[in-house]
Amino acid sequence: MKHTALAIALACALAAPAVAEEATPTAPKPAEAKPAEAKPVEGKPIEGKPAEAKPAEAKGSEAKGSEGKGSEAKGPEEKPSDAKSAKPGKKGAKAAAAAKPGEPVQLANPATPPEPAKPLTRDEALKRANAFFNASPVMTADFVQIGADGLRSEGKLHVQRAGRVRFEYAQPATMEVVADGAQVAVRDRKLNTQDLYFINQTPLKFLMKEKIDLDKDVTVQDVQIDDSGVTIFIEDKATFGGTSHLRLIFDPRSFKLKQWQVKDPQGYETLITLFNIDQTKTPDPALFKISK
């Protein structure tokens, strides 16, 4: 149980109204003129002055634009439409001229797309992981832990290198893990017990050393890179009770540590997920004191 405890500690109107009105001309028709009502002159009836009807016809023809002078006026009206129909041709000619080889055309010569990002290599991934750990000697974060028994607990993590770490578990958890730079204490507040281990016996060296180099401090077995994250698989043979295996999982963009999973020598696995990482706040030194 002590081994397990240690591992546990360590995610549209009408179309043409003008045409409709023109269909009913207002000029009086010649057939409707009443010659009997007009007084005859020299035995000749007064004509209905068809000449007067001509202006009306002219007006109607102008309105209709169908016969006589009106039809002559229609011709010029068609010319502008011909000119309009010719406009697209001019535009097409301009577009064709613009599309001549050697001249820049927006559609024919779009901007060159950016080159895809090169895949991250193993060495680059390790370099960025080390850079995260070594960016600051201090770190605070909220964490959620899932133990080997499936139980969930949460709390606050405080780190000040070299060697000082505190996992402060929130109630109802009773466990507490404190490292003062030389040793690690695993406390149970409910049972009032405390077990001490040397730092080098714990699988948390990646948090404790003053200068971290994963390639030298531990055995890096594999590095896997995908859209969900960068996972570094570590083997540590110097932990208490035998060999431990770790998985460090980093955000693929910011390369902040998101999770780690520890598998202790007995095969029990503990997963810890970090949130709200702050590498600027210095913890209170009193958090790392171990009472004897």
N, C-alpha and C positions, 0 to 999 in steps of 0.2 A: 504493500500500500504506500510505502514511502516513495518507492520508485514511481508509482503512478502519480502521487501528489507532486513530485518534482516535474514530471513530464507535463502534467496539467498546468503547472504554473508557467512553464516555459513554451465580405463581403458586398304703230300709216294710217282719208278724205278722198274725194273724187279725183279721178286721174286727169280729166281734161274738162273743167267747167266752162272754159271759154268756148269750146266747140259745141257744147250743149246749148249755150245761149244763141250761137250763130245759126243753129238749125231752124229757128223761128224768126225770120227777118221782120222788122217792124215797118218796112216800106209798104204802102198800099199796092196791091196787085192791079195791073191795067184792066183786067176783066171785071174788077169790082167797081170801076168808075161809072157813075150814072149820068149818061149824056142827056137823058130826057129832062133832067132837072136843070141842066144848063140851058140858057136862052140861046136860040139859034141866031146866027148872023149870016145874012144872005142865003138863007135856006140851008146853010150848012150847020150841022150841030157842032157845038164846041167840043173840040176834042178834049179828051181827058189829060191833054198835055203829057203825052208819054215822055216828052223831054224831061218833065219834072220827075218822072219815075226813074229816069236814067241815073240821076244822082243817087236815088235810093238804091237802084240796082248796083250802082258803083259802090255805094256804101256796103251793100250786102256782099258784093263780090270782094270788096276789100276785107270785110269781116270773114267771108268764107274762104277767100283766097282760092276760088275754084275756076272762074271763067273770065274772059276779057282781060281788062287791065289788071284785075285781081290776079288772074292766072299768070300774067306777065310778072307781077310782083312776087309770085310764088317762086319763080325760078331763082332769083337772087337769094331767097330765103334758104334754098337747098344748098347754095354754095357754102354758106358758113358751116352747114352740117357736114358737107364734104371736107371742109377744112378741119372740122373737129375730128372727123374720122381719120384725118391724116396725121393728127397730133400724136396718137400713139406710135405711128410709124417714126416720127421724128424722135420721140422718146426712146423708141426701140433702137433707132440709129445711134442716139447718144449712148444708150446702154451698151450697144455693140462696140462703139468706139472706146468706151470705157473698159470693155473687156478685152482690148487688144493685148497681145502678149507684151510683157515688159512693163505694163502699167498696173499699179496697185488697184485691185478690186476687192472690196471687203468680203464678199461672199466667196469669191474664187481664191482668195488668199487669206484665210482666217489666221488668227493668232496661233502660234505654235503652242500646243498644250504642254503643261509642265511635265517634266520627267517624273515617273513614279519613284517614290522613295525606295532607296535600296534596303533590302532586308537586313535586319540587325544580326550581326555575327555573335558567336559565343563570347569572344574576347571583348567585344564592345558592350555586350550585356553585363559581363562581370565588371567591366570598368565603370559602367553607370551605376551598378549596385554599390560598389565601393564608394563612389562619389556621393551617393545618398547618405550612407552611414557616416562618412567623414566630413560632410558639409557642416556639421555642427556637433559639438560635444554634448549637447543637451537635446532632449526630446520629451514631450508629453503627448499623450494620446488617450482617447477612450478605446476600450476594447470589449469584445464579446468573445467568450470562450465556450467551445463545445467540447466536453470531455469524452473520454472513451465510453463512458456509460450513457452518453447522449444528453446529459444534463447541461443546461445553459446557465452561464453566469456572466457577469459583466463587472466592469470597474474602470479604474484609471491606472495608466502606466506612466511611470516617471523614470527617466534615464539621465544619468550624468556620468560620462566616462572620465577616467577609466574605472570600470568595474562596479559602479553604483546603479542599482536597478531596484524598483519597487513596484510590485503588482498589488494594487489596493483594491480588493474585491468588495463590491457593494453587498449589503445584506439581501437575502438571508445567508449568503455564503459566509463561512467562518474562516476561510483560509487567507493567508497573507504570506507573500514571498518578498524578502528583502535581501539585497546584496550590498555589502559595505565596501567593496573593493578587494577584499581578501576572501571572504566566505559568503555563503548563501544560507539564509535561515528560512525554513518552511514552518510557518506557525499555524496552529489551529486555535483560534480564539475561544471556541466553545469548549474544547478539551484542555485548553491551557497547556499545550505541548509545543515544543520547538525542536526541530531537527536541523543540524548544521552540516553543510557540504562545502568542499573547496570549489571555487569558481571554475577551475579547470575540469571539474567533474560534471559540470552541467552542460547541456546542449545549447546554451545561450551566449556562447563566445562572440557571436556576430553582433551582440548588443553591448558587450562589456569592454572590449579592447579599446585602447586609446587610439590606435591606428589600425583600421580593419583592411585586410587583404584576403578575400575569400579563397583565392587560388593558393595561398600559402598557409592560412590558418586551418583550413579544413580540406577534405577531399571533395572536389566538385565532380560529381558523377555524370551529370547531364544538364543541358540548358535547352528548354523548349520555349519557342516564341510563337505566339499567335495573337489574334485580335483581342482576346480576353485578358491577356497578360503575359508577362515573362516569368517563367518558373525556373528556379535554380535548385537542382537536386544535390543535396549535400550528405556525405557520410562522415560521421565523427566517431572514431573508435576509442576516444579517450574519455567518454562519459562514464559516470558511475554505473556499474553493473554490466558494462559491455558496450556494444555499438549502437548508436542512435542514428536515425535518418531524419533529415529535415527537408522540407520544401519551402523555399522563400518565394513568394509571389508578388511581383511588382506591377504597378500600373504601366501599360505600354506607352503612354504619352508623358506623364509626369515622372515616371519611374520612382514614385513613392512606394514604400512597402505597404502592401494591402493586407497580406495574410502570411502566416507561417503555420506549418503543421509539423508536429514532432511525433515520431514513432520511437518509443523507447525500446530498450533491449528485450522487454517482455512482449512487445508487439502492440502495446496500447497506444492509441493515437489521440492527440489533442490538437484542435484547430483553434487558432486565435486570429480574429479579424480586427484590424485597426481602423479608427475613424478620427477625424479632427486632429490630424497630426500637426504639432507646433514645434518647430525647431529653433525658436527664439526665446522661449521662457525658461529661465533657470529654476529648477526645483529647490525647495527648501532643503538645506543639508540635513536637517533633523529627520527627514523621511527615510534616510538610509542608515540610521543607527540601529544596531542590533543589541538588544539587551541580553546580557549574559544570564 
